Amino acid sequence: MFREILKVLALVIFVISAFLVYIFFIGENPVWKRHVMDRVEDARKMVGFPSRAPERGLNEPGMVAAGHKVKKLRVEPVLIETQGGIITIQTEIADKKEDQITGLMYRKAMGADEGMLFVYEVVQDITMWMKNTVLPLDMVFISSDGRISHIAYSAQPFALDIIPSNGPAKAVLEINAGIADKLGIKVGDKVLHSVFK
């Protein structure tokens, strides 16, 4: 009985701490929100409570959810002015929070000239991750004026490491790993799309 009470107290303390961290430090960042919820699930498992999120636990190679419906977003061309010329990427636009949370999770294939553009309402420090993401990706962080401010090369599938923008950004363009190098996309290049001034 005493052990059960300690388990409940440990869970309550952890959940309250996670909630306070969320309120004061995380705000509306969907990646960190998901991160905190995953830690709550970990705490529940640690103290022996059943998980409330059975859909989690897919984060292993080969464990992509069977029959998971991938939502296709509207596609718009994004142009990038590089030293070698202008490149066109056919890009799905993720400008809603629910679409940004899912991103390219569960996708098994993406064309060499395709990608996803995450567009945020305000310029901010952006963090990304690769949970439930099958494809290795290059992440191109873009400032409000359309200039590429940082590139995270070859983010590994299913990795839980946080990938930061290394400064304020307006958007992130995710493309297949290796494409940024192959096409000569570099920091300082100009991205042309209506979301950039």
Residue pairs with C-beta under 8 A, 6 or more apart in sequence:
7 47
7 48
7 49
8 47
10 43
10 47
11 43
11 44
11 47
11 49
14 39
14 40
14 43
15 40
15 43
18 36
18 39
18 40
18 43
21 36
22 32
22 33
22 36
26 32
26 33
26 36
28 97
29 124
29 127
30 97
30 100
30 101
31 101
31 127
31 128
31 129
31 162
32 127
33 101
34 101
34 131
35 129
35 162
37 53
38 56
41 51
41 52
41 53
41 56
44 50
44 51
44 52
45 51
51 57
55 65
57 63
58 64
58 65
58 132
59 131
59 132
59 158
59 160
60 158
61 157
61 158
64 106
64 108
64 132
64 134
65 106
65 132
68 106
70 106
70 107
71 99
71 102
72 92
73 92
73 93
73 94
73 99
73 116
74 92
74 93
75 90
75 91
75 92
75 93
76 90
76 91
76 93
76 117
76 193
77 88
77 89
77 90
77 91
78 88
78 89
78 91
78 115
78 117
78 173
78 191
78 192
78 193
79 86
79 87
79 88
79 89
79 191
79 192
79 193
80 86
80 87
80 89
80 148
80 183
80 185
80 189
80 190
80 191
80 192
81 189
81 190
81 191
81 192
82 183
82 184
82 185
82 186
82 189
83 184
83 186
83 189
84 183
84 184
87 183
87 185
88 113
89 113
89 114
89 115
89 173
89 175
90 111
90 113
90 114
90 115
91 114
91 115
91 116
91 117
91 173
91 193
92 114
92 115
92 116
92 117
93 116
93 117
93 119
94 100
94 103
94 116
94 117
94 118
94 119
95 118
95 119
95 195
100 118
100 120
103 116
103 118
103 128
103 133
103 174
104 110
104 116
104 133
104 135
104 137
104 174
105 131
105 132
105 133
106 132
106 133
106 134
107 133
107 134
107 135
108 134
108 135
109 135
110 135
110 175
110 176
112 176
112 179
114 175
114 176
115 173
115 174
115 175
115 176
116 173
116 174
117 171
117 172
117 173
117 174
117 193
117 195
118 126
118 128
118 171
118 172
118 173
118 174
119 170
119 171
119 195
120 126
120 169
120 170
120 171
123 143
123 144
123 168
123 169
123 170
124 168
124 169
125 164
125 165
125 167
125 168
125 169
126 141
126 164
126 165
126 169
126 172
127 162
127 163
127 164
127 165
128 139
128 152
128 155
128 162
128 163
128 172
128 174
129 159
129 160
129 161
129 162
129 163
130 137
130 155
130 156
130 157
130 158
130 159
130 160
130 161
130 163
131 158
131 159
131 160
132 158
133 155
133 157
133 158
134 157
134 158
135 157
135 176
135 177
136 154
136 155
136 156
136 157
136 176
136 177
136 178
137 154
137 155
137 174
137 175
137 176
137 177
138 151
138 152
138 153
138 154
138 155
138 174
138 175
138 176
138 177
138 178
138 179
138 180
138 181
138 185
139 151
139 152
139 155
139 163
139 172
139 173
139 174
140 148
140 151
140 172
140 173
140 174
140 175
140 180
140 185
140 191
141 148
141 149
141 150
141 151
141 152
141 165
141 166
141 167
141 169
141 171
141 172
142 148
142 149
142 169
142 170
142 171
142 172
142 173
142 191
142 196
143 149
143 168
143 169
143 170
144 170
144 196
144 197
145 196
145 197
146 190
146 191
146 192
146 193
146 196
146 197
147 188
147 189
147 190
147 191
148 185
148 186
148 187
148 188
148 189
148 190
148 191
149 165
149 166
149 167
149 168
149 169
149 187
150 165
150 166
150 167
150 169
150 187
151 180
151 185
151 186
151 187
152 163
153 177
153 180
153 181
154 177
154 178
155 163
155 177
165 172
170 195
170 196
171 191
171 195
171 196
173 191
179 185
180 186
